Amino acid sequence: MRKRIYEIIELANENDKISRIYDVIMMSTIFISLIPLAFKTDFYMFHIIDVIAVMIFIVDYLLRWGTADYKLNKKGIVPFIKYPFTFMAIIDLVSILPSITLMNGSLRVLRVIRLFRTFRIFRIFKAVRYSKSIRIIRDVIQNSKESLIAVGVLAIMYILISALIIINIEPDSFNNYFDAVYWATVSLTTVGYGDIYPVTSLGKVITMISSFFGIAIIALPSGIITAGFMESINAEH
């Protein structure tokens, strides 16, 4: 029975009708539970939605914990001890904790968790399990992580170096190094908010160069992810 539960909640089998229904229910619950975050006012209906959602999430968490030996492919008590510390289990727990006080007002120790209301947004990461498209993107990013890390390091180095150059060329336009880093980041992404900008001709030239390099650097991860995405789609067919 536990193996069948594992197949339903963990294995993405398109031929398993019950598994697909479970995925649809969980995806719907996740997105419906995020609706209250879009409003500043707490309506009673939102309270009901959150209570129902968190009860479903708790059941899902317990089912996954109860089948941890199948998930981690290990026997004995070790997988059940190890599972709560896995990444997705932590995401599950973080998405549940902020709502616990809604079900039991006597848990005053946990009332501080209400301060972290926005932690509910972590529920969106739970959707990775239930969406085939998201799983493909996750696998693409994981398979291309070395290339993406290299591009990320290149971007960070460029931002820091550009910030050093601009703060020395125009010390009057930038109050501190953080402002220069902010300007370099905005220039790298070619957004250009215009709240902080150079005023000298040399500073403007540096800004133009930064923007041109930004186009090239920002295009790199897009190409890497697109190529990996196409490979994954072709492999499935």
C-alpha positions in Angstrom: 0.0 0.0 0.0 2.8 2.4 0.8 4.4 1.6 -2.5 1.2 2.5 -4.3 1.0 5.8 -2.3 4.5 6.5 -3.4 3.7 5.9 -7.0 0.7 8.2 -6.8 2.4 11.2 -5.0 5.9 10.9 -6.4 6.1 9.2 -9.8 4.9 11.4 -12.7 3.1 8.7 -14.7 0.8 10.0 -17.4 -0.8 6.6 -17.7 -1.8 6.6 -14.0 -5.1 8.4 -13.8 -5.1 8.6 -10.0 -1.6 10.1 -10.0 -2.7 12.7 -12.6 -5.7 13.6 -10.5 -3.5 14.0 -7.4 -1.2 16.3 -9.3 -4.1 18.5 -10.5 -5.5 18.7 -7.0 -2.2 19.7 -5.5 -1.4 22.2 -8.2 -4.9 23.8 -7.8 -4.5 23.9 -4.0 -1.1 25.5 -4.3 -2.3 28.3 -6.5 -5.6 28.9 -4.7 -3.7 29.1 -1.4 -1.6 32.0 -2.8 -4.6 34.1 -3.6 -4.8 35.7 -0.1 -1.3 37.0 -0.6 -2.5 39.3 -3.3 -4.7 41.2 -0.9 -3.8 43.4 2.1 -7.1 42.7 3.8 -7.7 39.4 5.5 -11.2 38.2 4.6 -12.9 35.3 6.4 -12.9 33.3 3.2 -9.2 33.6 3.0 -8.9 32.0 6.5 -11.0 29.1 5.3 -8.9 28.7 2.2 -5.7 28.7 4.2 -7.0 26.2 6.7 -8.1 23.7 4.0 -4.9 24.2 2.0 -2.6 23.7 5.0 -4.5 20.5 6.0 -4.0 19.2 2.5 -0.3 20.1 2.6 0.1 18.4 6.0 -1.4 15.2 4.7 0.8 15.4 1.6 3.9 16.0 3.8 3.1 13.0 6.0 2.5 10.7 3.0 5.8 11.7 1.6 7.5 11.2 4.9 5.8 7.8 5.3 7.2 6.7 1.9 10.7 8.2 2.3 12.3 4.8 2.0 11.0 4.5 -1.6 11.9 8.1 -2.4 15.5 7.8 -1.1 15.8 4.2 -2.3 17.1 3.0 1.1 15.8 0.6 3.7 15.6 1.0 7.5 15.0 4.0 9.6 17.7 6.2 8.0 15.6 7.5 5.1 12.8 8.6 7.5 15.3 10.5 9.5 17.0 12.0 6.5 13.9 13.0 4.5 12.8 16.1 6.6 16.2 17.6 5.8 15.9 17.3 2.0 15.3 20.5 0.1 11.7 19.8 -1.0 10.8 18.6 2.5 12.1 21.9 3.9 10.1 23.8 1.3 7.0 21.8 2.3 7.6 22.5 6.0 8.2 26.3 5.5 5.0 26.6 3.5 3.0 24.9 6.3 4.4 26.5 9.4 3.1 30.1 8.9 -0.5 28.8 8.9 -0.4 26.5 11.9 -1.7 29.1 14.2 -4.8 29.4 12.1 -5.8 26.0 13.2 -4.9 26.2 16.8 -4.9 29.5 18.6 -3.4 28.0 21.7 0.0 27.5 20.0 1.3 30.8 21.2 4.9 29.7 20.8 4.3 29.6 17.0 2.5 33.0 16.8 5.8 34.6 15.9 5.6 32.7 12.6 2.7 35.0 11.6 5.4 37.6 11.1 6.6 35.5 8.2 3.2 35.5 6.4 5.0 35.9 3.1 6.7 32.5 3.7 3.6 31.1 2.1 4.9 32.1 -1.2 7.3 29.2 -0.9 4.3 27.0 -1.7 4.9 27.9 -5.4 8.0 25.8 -5.2 5.9 22.8 -4.4 4.5 23.1 -7.9 7.7 21.7 -9.3 6.6 18.2 -8.4 3.2 18.4 -10.2 4.0 20.2 -13.5 5.8 18.4 -16.3 6.9 21.7 -17.9 8.4 23.0 -14.6 10.2 19.6 -14.1 11.7 19.9 -17.6 13.0 23.4 -16.9 14.3 22.3 -13.5 16.2 19.4 -15.2 17.5 21.8 -17.9 18.9 24.2 -15.2 20.4 21.4 -13.2 22.1 19.9 -16.3 23.4 23.3 -17.4 24.3 24.5 -13.9 28.1 24.7 -14.7 27.5 26.9 -17.7 25.0 29.0 -15.8 27.3 29.4 -12.8 30.1 30.5 -15.2 27.9 33.2 -16.7 26.7 34.2 -13.2 30.3 34.7 -12.1 31.1 36.6 -15.2 28.1 38.9 -14.6 29.0 39.5 -11.0 32.7 40.3 -11.8 31.6 42.7 -14.5 29.2 44.5 -12.1 31.8 44.8 -9.4 34.5 46.1 -11.8 32.1 48.5 -13.6 31.1 49.8 -10.2 34.7 50.4 -9.2 35.4 52.2 -12.5 32.3 54.5 -12.3 32.7 55.5 -8.7 36.3 56.6 -9.4 35.3 58.5 -12.5 32.3 60.2 -11.0 32.7 60.2 -7.2 30.2 63.1 -6.9 27.4 61.2 -8.6 27.6 58.1 -6.4 27.4 58.4 -2.6 28.9 55.0 -2.0 30.0 51.8 -3.6 26.6 50.2 -3.2 25.1 52.9 -5.3 27.7 52.2 -7.9 26.9 48.5 -7.8 23.2 49.3 -8.1 23.9 51.4 -11.2 26.1 48.7 -12.7 23.4 46.1 -12.2 20.8 48.2 -13.8 23.1 49.1 -16.7 24.0 45.4 -17.1 20.4 44.4 -17.4 19.8 47.4 -19.8 16.9 48.5 -17.7 18.2 52.0 -16.8 15.8 53.4 -14.1 17.5 56.8 -14.3 17.5 57.5 -10.6 21.3 57.2 -10.4 23.3 58.1 -13.5 26.7 59.6 -14.5 26.8 63.3 -15.7 30.2 63.5 -17.3 31.0 62.5 -20.9 33.4 59.8 -19.8 30.8 58.4 -17.4 28.2 58.3 -20.1 30.6 56.4 -22.4 31.2 53.9 -19.6 27.4 53.5 -19.3 27.0 52.8 -23.0 29.8 50.2 -22.9 28.2 48.6 -19.9 24.9 48.4 -21.6 26.3 46.8 -24.7 28.2 44.2 -22.6 25.0 43.7 -20.6 23.1 42.7 -23.8 25.7 40.0 -24.5 25.9 38.7 -20.9 22.2 38.5 -20.4 21.7 36.7 -23.7 24.1 33.9 -22.7 21.9 32.2 -20.0 18.9 32.5 -22.3 20.7 30.6 -25.1 22.0 28.0 -22.6 18.5 27.3 -21.2 16.9 27.3 -24.6 19.4 24.8 -26.0 18.9 22.5 -23.0 15.2 22.8 -23.2 15.2 21.8 -26.9 17.5 18.8 -26.1 15.1 17.6 -23.4 12.1 17.9 -25.7 13.9 16.1 -28.5 15.0 13.3 -26.0 11.4 12.7 -25.0 10.3 12.3 -28.6 
